[in-house]
Amino acid sequence: MKLFNYLALRVAILACLTVVPVIAQHHHDDLHHWEVPSRDPDRIMLTFHGDPSTSRAVTWRTDTSITKAVAQIAEATVNSGFADDAVTMDAKTEPFDLGLYKSNASLIVHYHSVVFEGLKPDVLYAYRVGDGNDYWSEWIQFRTAKPDYAPTQFVYFGDAQNDVLAHWSRTIRMAYQTAPNASFVVHAGDLINTAHRDQEWAEWYKAGGFIHSQWTAIPVVGNHEFSSIEKGEARKLSIQWRPQFTLPVEKDLDPKLHETVYTVDYQDVRIIALNSNDLLEEQTAYLEQQLKNCTAKWKIITCHHSVFSPAKGRDFQFARENWKPLLDKYGVDLVLNGHDHTYARGHVPIRTTDSENSDDLGTVYVTSVSGPKQYQVDAEQMKAYATQGYRLDKSAEQTQFFQVITIENNTLTYVAYTTLGEEYDRALITKDFSTGKKALWHKAE
């Protein structure tokens, strides 16, 4: 009898060992291991939500076995002792069905988010996310903003979009190598190519790795963040956008614009993110509202579509007719665009001489691309913009870029780097804060 029981037990164990892996693999058989959700936090994303000197938001993903998640935060110290003083905060958990888009695996995942509030200005914090027991991320550091005007540095990317893991990885990693202490990063739309396809979002997160959890992001929606879910249906915002990014909600705007149109005030720099895909007239009123009573020393606008499109066949006429007059009227300093898969930096108004300096500067406009998809510059189209007060200062084709922007005292320094880390373009804007008068210095093309 004992022998029979022993043999039966062995048969049962062997059956479990052979059957269980097959069942587990069948559920994820079309996914890379870095796409598969687990109990361990992945896709950790840091964003602005509230005053950057006292708050941040963090969002992450797990499988559905994690139903209660938390985040911990503490002032960083020179050793691991800070962990003993960490404050624990319960996360908001949101089930998300990847299978809403038929090309995705039929999986339910959990997104978790926490807004850190009541932080101290200009303090280095360490945080981690997890289930509160056995499954944690590493400790990750970020610094809160200073409450007043102070030196600021950030990074800006045009479209990543295609072959993101293969070809955008080295761009974002070179950017981090070049400006590791950047306070935040602007992604100017078309982060991926197919709005709802989760494999592409997985590539975007894997390409940036820990950088996404350490550099606070200002993500902007591009046209490729919109697509129909079913053939014949209207185009919709990426189903992943709102679950994976915890962003400010402008409650007075149409709900369709929530978390795609918002303003961040960072150390006396106002950054306004617009959605150049939809409801443009409503955003025109919002833009004027955000500029009219703005006392920030610097004003920066970012949206996906290029106001002065350098690529052939592209024309964002609405922005030039409706947004540009507001940028002129309220003295916007810099506009950061993507969409056209080329590089162009220009400014208004046109210089009256060919010298390298201009002391009648209006707004500097930049279009850039960080991914491998490249178009050609339409030289004739760029010349035609002269009738609208625009002059092209520097352009490029077939080159992946990232930009590092540094603000200190009365100077904004803009530098464009290739994905090799080599400087390609540099421009300096100096401003008299008492009069608003600006001057531009750069090397002529």
Protein Blocks (a to p, Z undefined) as FASTA:
>chain_A
ZZmmmmmmmmmmmmmmmmmmmmmmmmmmmbcfklpccfbdchiacddedjfklgccdddd
ddfklmbdcdddddddfblklmmmpccdddddddddfklpmkbccddddddddddehiae
hiacdddddehlmmccdddddddddfbdcdddddddddfkpoklmmmmmmmmmmmmmmmm
bfbdcdeejkbmblmlmklmmmmmmmnmmmlmmmccdddddfklgccfbghiacdddfkl
mmmpccdddfkbcfklgokaccddeehiacddddfkgoklmmmmmmmmmmmmpcbfbdcd
ddfbdfbacbghiacfklmmmmmmmmmmnopabdcdehjopacdddddddfbfcfbdckb
cbdcddddfbfbdcdddfklmmmmmmnopacfbdcehiacddddddehjbccdddddfko
pafbdcdddddfknopacdddddZZ
